[in-house]
């Protein structure tokens, strides 16, 4: 809606904002709450993203940390699990590298392929827990990973 200014006439009009439009504008657009379906979807994706390690959970947590929502809570839970899992995976790989170095000096070196079983099993456990968590959160139930360290509170 344009209204003419009294000093300049109709040629120089200023824009007048309507009260309805002003109330729709939030001072912090990133702090708006998600709809229930969007909230549940982001929470589910945060858990299912665990198949791709911690990056999806981290991105979703950073997007939702200012919002009080299910997505924030579940992305934080998924991120805590992924950090715990990544630390465990790094320890297992370090120990296996040390064992492989020792075994390579002996005639038991043919056993080296057996060492690949533990990291693969850990990844399968991570994928299974992530999928289970995603399905449970998609039903609207919260999920807590077993043995997860709470790095982010």
NORFENBEL-V22530 format. One record per residue. N is the residue number from 1. PSI is psi in radians with two decimals (999 if undefined). NEAR is the number of other C-alpha atoms within 12 Angstrom. Layout:
N/PSI/NEAR, N/PSI/NEAR
This chain:
1/2.21/11, 2/2.40/13, 3/2.33/16, 4/2.56/15, 5/2.52/14, 6/-0.58/11, 7/-0.51/10, 8/-0.21/11, 9/-2.92/11, 10/-0.37/12, 11/-0.61/12, 12/1.61/13, 13/2.60/15, 14/2.65/16, 15/2.23/11, 16/2.15/14, 17/2.41/14, 18/2.53/13, 19/-0.56/10, 20/-0.70/9, 21/-0.68/11, 22/-0.60/11, 23/-0.37/10, 24/-0.29/13, 25/2.14/15, 26/2.47/12, 27/-0.45/10, 28/1.56/11, 29/-0.45/13, 30/-0.29/16, 31/0.08/17, 32/2.55/19, 33/2.60/22, 34/2.78/23, 35/2.87/15, 36/-0.73/16, 37/-0.73/18, 38/-0.72/18, 39/-0.83/30, 40/-0.65/29, 41/-0.83/29, 42/-0.66/37, 43/-0.72/46, 44/-0.80/38, 45/-0.61/38, 46/-0.71/46, 47/-0.81/50, 48/-0.47/35, 49/-0.22/35, 50/-0.37/42, 51/-0.46/30, 52/0.49/23, 53/-2.51/30, 54/-0.18/32, 55/-0.86/24, 56/-0.71/27, 57/-0.70/38, 58/-0.80/33, 59/-0.79/25, 60/-0.66/35, 61/-0.75/34, 62/-0.57/22, 63/-0.58/28, 64/0.04/29, 65/-0.37/25, 66/-0.10/20, 67/2.32/23, 68/1.71/21, 69/2.94/29, 70/-0.68/36, 71/-0.71/44, 72/-0.82/38, 73/-0.82/35, 74/-0.57/45, 75/-0.60/48, 76/-0.74/40, 77/-0.78/40, 78/-0.70/54, 79/-0.72/42, 80/-0.74/33, 81/-0.76/40, 82/-0.63/43, 83/-0.77/28, 84/-0.82/27, 85/-0.74/34, 86/-0.70/26, 87/-0.78/20, 88/-0.76/22, 89/-0.72/25, 90/-0.71/19, 91/-0.80/17, 92/-0.76/24, 93/-0.65/22, 94/-0.80/16, 95/-0.73/18, 96/-0.64/23, 97/-0.71/18, 98/-0.79/16, 99/-0.72/22, 100/-0.68/23, 101/-0.71/16, 102/-0.73/16, 103/-0.49/19, 104/-0.31/17, 105/-0.06/14, 106/2.93/13, 107/-0.10/10, 108/0.17/15, 109/-0.35/16, 110/-0.26/13, 111/-0.10/17, 112/-0.67/22, 113/-0.42/17, 114/-0.50/17, 115/-0.33/23, 116/-0.21/19, 117/-0.74/16, 118/-0.84/21, 119/-0.63/25, 120/-0.75/17, 121/-0.70/16, 122/-0.73/26, 123/-0.71/26, 124/-0.72/20, 125/-0.77/22, 126/-0.80/34, 127/-0.75/26, 128/-0.77/20, 129/-0.68/29, 130/-0.74/40, 131/-0.75/26, 132/-0.78/27, 133/-0.76/34, 134/-0.73/36, 135/-0.71/23, 136/-0.75/24, 137/-0.60/32, 138/-0.47/28, 139/-0.10/18, 140/0.14/21, 141/2.45/19, 142/2.72/27, 143/2.40/31, 144/2.19/26, 145/2.50/31, 146/2.49/19, 147/0.47/15, 148/2.29/24, 149/2.35/22, 150/1.46/19, 151/-0.68/16, 152/2.15/22, 153/999/14
